[in-house]
Amino acid sequence: MLLLQTRMDLQAIICSQSHFSKVMHIPLEYVFFLPFCFFLFFLFSSFVFLFTLSWEGDILYE
């Protein structure tokens, strides 16, 4: 039942995204691709930030 609900939610999101792309005249690929790029960039920057913090901490503690 939960899986069915999730699938229906996904279909609703896809429908709203395609409606959004028709209104804004943006290709549907970009509508899905841009949030994915933002997510990857956020993930990468947070990893770099944590890595630099731990690296500076190691230098300070030596």
N, C-alpha and C positions, 0 to 999 in steps of 0.2 A: 504493500500500500504506500509506504514511504517512497519507494523507488518510482512508483507511478506518479506520485505527487511531484517529485523532483523533475521527472521528465516533462510533466505538464508545465512546471515553472520554467524549465529551460526553453520549451517551445514558445511560451509567452514572451520570454526575454528575446528570443530570436525574432519573433514577429514584431516586437516593439523596436528592435534594432533595425530591422529592414524598413519599417515605417519611418524611423528617424533618418535613415540614409536616403530614402526617397524624398523626404521633405527637404533635407539639407543638400541634396544632390551630391552626396559622398558615396563612392563605391563601397559596397558591403564589406569587402576585404579590409579596407582601412578601419572601418568601425570596430572590427574584431581585433585588428592588428595593433592599433594604437594603445589600447589599455594593456595589452600583453607587453608591448615595448616599455611602457611606464613601469609595469610590475617588475620586469627584468632589470631595468635601470635602478629601481628602488632596492631590489634584492642585492644587486652588485655593489651599490654604494654603501649599504648597511654592512655588508661583509668587509669592505675595505675599511670602513670606519672602525669596526670592531677589531680588525687585524692591527690597525695602527695603534689603537688604544692598548691592546695587549703587548705590542712590541715596545711601546714607550714605557709601559709598566715594567717590563723585563729589564730595560736599561736602568730605570730608576732604582729597582731593587738590588741591582748588582753592586 
